[in-house]
Amino acid sequence: MKTMTRFGSLALIAALSGCATTSNPQDPLEGFNRAMFSFNDTLDKVALKPVATAYRNWLPSFVQTGVNNFFGNLGDVWSSVNGFLQGNVADGTSDVMRVAVNSTLGLGGLLDIGSEAGLQKHNKDFGQTLGKWGVGSGPYLVLPLFGPSNIRDTAALPVDMYGDIWSYKYPVRWRNTGSVVRLIDKRANLLDAGDLLEDAALDKYEFVRDAYTQRRQSQIRGNDDDNGDKGDKPAKTKSSDE
């Protein structure tokens, strides 16, 4: 976990140092971001995608579903915390109930009984919470290994890591093994979307950047719409600080 935190911190420092700039106001670090995107894409093609493909093709579907449900149940704990931090008591309470139901009736989270009972999954994180509190997203930023992000969400990443229950699992070998399995499972769930992206995007970097930015803004605004706030505000420029 400490190693991943260092990766995020190094990327943030490099970005703030202005290692690469462009005239795009939403992506002033495009040179750096494209280089990091290329690195991540190459790593994915060489290592992660082949393993994820084998995982999906050879592992029984019920096992894959169980893995996804198990880690999803752990994620609901941190999601509930962020729901309450965002002032959304209904979502926070719903996620608490999901954890309670899935951890008991769902055999430790292997079965998603909560969804069948009508308890919606929310997937809230601390970056969204900061956005809810009015913190601007800042420039787009591609992190090594983690992929698309922005300055605000990068700053929130260490908090999300410490909020991840699995990061406290002992012995360490089981924690590391589970983290690898979770990563492979997530990548396997994105295989079809990745294939469509390869076929459809003329500039894959721009496609991913725009899709991520729009989705992230939608997540923040969706939370704000419930309470009448203004949504995911971009970082102030020098001319608008007055």
Buried (B, 14 or more C-beta within 10 A) or exposed (E): BEEBEEBBBEBBEBBBEEEBEBEEEBBBBBEBBBEBBEEBBEEBEEEBBEBBBEBBEEBEEEEBBBBBBBBBBBBBBBBBBBBBBBBBEEBBBBBBBBBBBBBEEBEEBBBBBBBEEEBEBBEBBBBBBBBBEEBBBBBBBBBBBBBBBBBBBBBBBBBBBEBBBBBEBEEEEEBEEBBEBBBBBBBBEEBEEBEEBEEEEEEBBBEBBBBBBEEBBEBBBEBBEEEEBEBBBBEEEEEEEE
